[in-house]
Amino acid sequence: MRIIDPKTPIWQLTVEEFLEVSKLINAEKNYEFGLKGLAKILGCSISKASEVKRSGLLDDAIVQNGKIIVIDKDKALQLFAKND
């Protein structure tokens, strides 16, 4: 991979360079927060998301400190699919 100067205008990048940069951007971890975030990931209601969280099915994907809940989207979906 060629080193791309961050000040390079997008119109000066080749398609290959642009795709490399976009892969790096998309490779970042995606997180959701709270029960609303979990419901959004699973495509269900907040009460169902709370039920799934309480079941312990997604414990490896969820970090909770007090009332703050952080969910790793990718890991949650993997765990949910594995236990389907």
BAZA-468248 format. One line per field, with one value per atom (N, C-alpha, C): residue in one letter; residue number from 1; x, y, z; atom name. Coordinates in Angstrom, 3 decimals, padded with zeros to 6 digits. Layout:
BEGIN
rest	(A:...)
nr	(NUM:...)
u	(X:...)
v	(Y:...)
w	(Z:...)
atom	(CA:...)
END
This chain:
BEGIN
rest	(M:M:M:R:R:R:I:I:I:I:I:I:D:D:D:P:P:P:K:K:K:T:T:T:P:P:P:I:I:I:W:W:W:Q:Q:Q:L:L:L:T:T:T:V:V:V:E:E:E:E:E:E:F:F:F:L:L:L:E:E:E:V:V:V:S:S:S:K:K:K:L:L:L:I:I:I:N:N:N:A:A:A:E:E:E:K:K:K:N:N:N:Y:Y:Y:E:E:E:F:F:F:G:G:G:L:L:L:K:K:K:G:G:G:L:L:L:A:A:A:K:K:K:I:I:I:L:L:L:G:G:G:C:C:C:S:S:S:I:I:I:S:S:S:K:K:K:A:A:A:S:S:S:E:E:E:V:V:V:K:K:K:R:R:R:S:S:S:G:G:G:L:L:L:L:L:L:D:D:D:D:D:D:A:A:A:I:I:I:V:V:V:Q:Q:Q:N:N:N:G:G:G:K:K:K:I:I:I:I:I:I:V:V:V:I:I:I:D:D:D:K:K:K:D:D:D:K:K:K:A:A:A:L:L:L:Q:Q:Q:L:L:L:F:F:F:A:A:A:K:K:K:N:N:N:D:D:D)
nr	(1:1:1:2:2:2:3:3:3:4:4:4:5:5:5:6:6:6:7:7:7:8:8:8:9:9:9:10:10:10:11:11:11:12:12:12:13:13:13:14:14:14:15:15:15:16:16:16:17:17:17:18:18:18:19:19:19:20:20:20:21:21:21:22:22:22:23:23:23:24:24:24:25:25:25:26:26:26:27:27:27:28:28:28:29:29:29:30:30:30:31:31:31:32:32:32:33:33:33:34:34:34:35:35:35:36:36:36:37:37:37:38:38:38:39:39:39:40:40:40:41:41:41:42:42:42:43:43:43:44:44:44:45:45:45:46:46:46:47:47:47:48:48:48:49:49:49:50:50:50:51:51:51:52:52:52:53:53:53:54:54:54:55:55:55:56:56:56:57:57:57:58:58:58:59:59:59:60:60:60:61:61:61:62:62:62:63:63:63:64:64:64:65:65:65:66:66:66:67:67:67:68:68:68:69:69:69:70:70:70:71:71:71:72:72:72:73:73:73:74:74:74:75:75:75:76:76:76:77:77:77:78:78:78:79:79:79:80:80:80:81:81:81:82:82:82:83:83:83:84:84:84)
u	(000.845:000.000:000.886:000.570:001.305:000.859:001.778:001.450:000.768:-000.420:-001.192:-001.184:-000.758:-000.748:-002.190:-002.511:-003.884:-004.395:-003.486:-003.890:-004.159:-004.009:-004.266:-005.757:-006.144:-007.571:-008.073:-009.317:-009.889:-009.842:-010.041:-010.070:-008.722:-007.644:-006.323:-005.981:-006.850:-006.596:-007.039:-006.316:-006.775:-007.904:-008.628:-009.708:-009.127:-007.996:-007.355:-007.004:-006.437:-006.080:-007.325:-008.372:-009.613:-010.206:-010.210:-010.739:-009.920:-008.602:-007.746:-008.087:-008.262:-008.601:-009.978:-010.933:-012.282:-012.308:-011.467:-011.379:-010.866:-009.898:-009.357:-010.415:-011.221:-012.279:-013.328:-013.704:-014.728:-014.226:-012.910:-012.346:-012.456:-012.789:-012.911:-014.058:-013.923:-014.967:-016.239:-017.335:-018.634:-019.284:-019.712:-020.345:-021.730:-022.600:-023.905:-023.967:-024.860:-024.939:-026.357:-026.472:-027.754:-028.646:-029.802:-030.769:-031.349:-031.458:-031.934:-030.972:-029.683:-028.665:-028.730:-028.919:-029.042:-030.286:-031.381:-032.618:-032.407:-031.643:-031.347:-030.514:-029.524:-028.676:-029.507:-030.362:-031.134:-032.413:-032.821:-034.050:-035.285:-035.291:-036.423:-036.801:-037.764:-038.192:-037.175:-037.258:-036.354:-036.595:-037.853:-038.138:-037.553:-037.602:-037.007:-035.483:-034.906:-033.462:-033.028:-033.826:-033.540:-033.574:-034.532:-034.666:-033.426:-032.979:-031.799:-030.566:-030.435:-029.296:-029.286:-030.450:-030.556:-030.268:-030.496:-030.282:-028.799:-027.917:-026.481:-025.912:-026.754:-026.352:-025.253:-025.303:-024.370:-023.363:-023.136:-022.260:-020.860:-020.320:-018.976:-018.932:-020.079:-020.137:-020.573:-020.964:-021.515:-020.620:-020.358:-019.644:-020.595:-020.794:-021.689:-020.986:-021.114:-020.590:-021.707:-022.351:-023.505:-024.631:-025.115:-026.214:-025.727:-024.428:-023.874:-023.610:-024.162:-024.012:-023.370:-022.275:-021.597:-021.609:-022.060:-022.185:-021.315:-020.485:-019.695:-020.630:-020.993:-021.983:-021.604:-020.381:-019.963:-019.972:-019.440:-019.376:-020.777:-021.655:-023.027:-023.747:-023.579:-024.231:-023.671:-022.350:-021.738:-022.295:-022.345:-022.845:-024.317:-025.078:-026.521:-026.741:-025.969:-026.107:-025.661:-024.620:-024.084:-025.078:-025.836:-026.767:-028.205:-028.341:-029.670:-030.285)
v	(-001.184:000.000:001.241:002.146:003.400:004.359:005.104:006.110:007.284:007.621:008.708:009.895:011.035:012.257:012.639:012.828:013.177:014.479:015.306:016.581:016.451:015.231:015.013:015.125:015.936:016.027:014.681:014.378:013.101:012.948:014.024:013.933:013.545:013.603:013.220:011.764:011.070:009.665:008.776:007.674:006.669:005.896:005.113:004.306:003.343:002.746:001.808:002.488:003.674:004.409:004.777:005.212:005.568:004.362:003.194:001.979:001.576:001.726:001.425:002.329:003.615:004.563:004.248:003.921:003.629:002.346:001.364:000.142:000.457:001.348:001.735:002.421:003.240:003.947:002.958:002.000:001.024:-000.030:-000.156:-001.174:-000.782:000.463:000.904:000.176:-000.023:-000.707:000.118:-000.578:000.068:-000.266:000.734:000.549:001.173:000.602:001.190:001.341:002.192:002.485:002.296:001.669:001.520:000.454:000.289:-000.696:-000.293:001.016:001.481:001.030:001.132:000.694:-000.795:-001.574:-003.025:-003.379:-002.689:-002.914:-002.583:-001.541:-001.147:-002.232:-002.785:-003.836:-005.069:-005.473:-006.702:-006.510:-005.264:-004.994:-005.423:-005.122:-005.522:-004.372:-004.632:-003.607:-003.493:-002.410:-002.196:-003.250:-003.636:-004.645:-006.002:-006.351:-007.613:-007.541:-006.378:-006.195:-006.366:-005.842:-005.994:-007.465:-008.195:-009.629:-010.390:-010.070:-010.723:-010.400:-009.152:-008.746:-009.511:-009.603:-010.316:-011.809:-012.364:-013.799:-014.170:-013.203:-013.472:-013.928:-014.004:-014.465:-013.591:-012.293:-011.344:-010.757:-011.436:-010.899:-010.535:-011.303:-011.012:-009.768:-009.327:-008.153:-006.890:-007.043:-005.913:-005.575:-004.281:-003.773:-002.815:-003.023:-002.143:-001.635:-000.330:000.315:001.196:000.740:001.464:001.402:002.569:002.616:002.735:002.833:003.003:001.632:001.417:000.147:000.433:-000.296:-000.173:-001.546:-001.591:-002.856:-002.842:-003.864:-004.064:-004.714:-003.957:-004.419:-005.751:-005.825:-007.018:-008.251:-008.113:-009.249:-009.673:-008.705:-009.017:-009.803:-009.397:-010.101:-011.511:-011.655:-012.986:-013.901:-013.414:-014.221:-014.552:-013.593:-013.819:-014.876:-014.812:-015.773:-017.171:-017.220:-018.505:-019.254:-018.514:-019.126:-019.165:-018.995:-018.975:-020.354)
w	(000.000:000.000:000.000:-000.865:-000.983:000.123:000.679:001.685:000.973:001.449:000.842:001.790:001.275:002.073:002.401:003.700:004.082:003.460:002.972:002.374:000.871:000.336:-001.080:-001.359:-002.331:-002.678:-003.207:-002.927:-003.343:-004.856:-005.583:-007.042:-007.633:-006.821:-007.312:-007.017:-006.311:-005.990:-007.140:-007.302:-008.259:-007.584:-008.357:-007.792:-006.756:-007.076:-006.153:-004.827:-004.890:-003.671:-002.873:-003.575:-002.894:-002.174:-002.813:-002.189:-000.961:-001.028:000.126:001.308:001.032:002.081:002.661:001.811:002.311:003.131:002.798:003.606:005.007:005.086:006.398:007.243:006.609:007.335:007.828:006.991:007.353:008.328:008.485:009.366:010.846:011.108:012.495:013.182:014.489:015.260:015.257:015.194:015.257:016.589:017.278:018.569:018.583:019.380:019.673:021.181:021.637:023.061:023.574:024.732:025.401:024.786:025.417:024.933:023.582:023.342:022.031:020.938:021.224:020.263:020.016:021.081:020.925:020.124:020.391:019.633:018.155:017.878:016.504:015.802:016.511:015.944:015.608:016.548:016.389:015.594:015.404:014.666:015.430:016.727:017.566:018.502:019.374:020.326:021.467:022.204:023.334:024.414:024.629:025.649:025.258:023.980:023.514:023.618:023.308:023.428:024.879:025.798:027.225:027.626:027.081:027.343:026.859:025.642:025.069:025.902:026.335:027.152:028.469:029.119:030.399:030.260:029.072:028.861:028.939:028.743:028.792:027.462:026.451:025.132:024.524:024.793:024.177:025.165:026.276:027.322:026.821:025.874:025.366:024.486:024.004:023.124:023.865:025.129:025.877:027.068:027.229:028.397:029.092:030.385:031.124:032.371:032.590:033.783:034.315:035.376:035.900:034.891:034.487:033.516:032.073:031.889:030.554:029.933:028.743:028.028:026.677:026.373:025.092:024.433:023.175:022.457:021.214:021.056:019.837:018.812:017.781:016.795:016.155:015.627:014.896:015.782:016.980:017.897:018.339:018.567:018.978:017.889:016.643:015.549:015.366:015.569:015.484:016.564:017.792:018.908:018.721:018.254:018.058:016.974:015.890:014.799:015.229:016.059:016.493:017.391:018.178:019.114:018.582:017.282:016.674:016.637)
atom	(N:CA:C:N:CA:C:N:CA:C:N:CA:C:N:CA:C:N:CA:C:N:CA:C:N:CA:C:N:CA:C:N:CA:C:N:CA:C:N:CA:C:N:CA:C:N:CA:C:N:CA:C:N:CA:C:N:CA:C:N:CA:C:N:CA:C:N:CA:C:N:CA:C:N:CA:C:N:CA:C:N:CA:C:N:CA:C:N:CA:C:N:CA:C:N:CA:C:N:CA:C:N:CA:C:N:CA:C:N:CA:C:N:CA:C:N:CA:C:N:CA:C:N:CA:C:N:CA:C:N:CA:C:N:CA:C:N:CA:C:N:CA:C:N:CA:C:N:CA:C:N:CA:C:N:CA:C:N:CA:C:N:CA:C:N:CA:C:N:CA:C:N:CA:C:N:CA:C:N:CA:C:N:CA:C:N:CA:C:N:CA:C:N:CA:C:N:CA:C:N:CA:C:N:CA:C:N:CA:C:N:CA:C:N:CA:C:N:CA:C:N:CA:C:N:CA:C:N:CA:C:N:CA:C:N:CA:C:N:CA:C:N:CA:C:N:CA:C:N:CA:C:N:CA:C:N:CA:C:N:CA:C:N:CA:C:N:CA:C:N:CA:C:N:CA:C:N:CA:C:N:CA:C:N:CA:C:N:CA:C:N:CA:C)
END
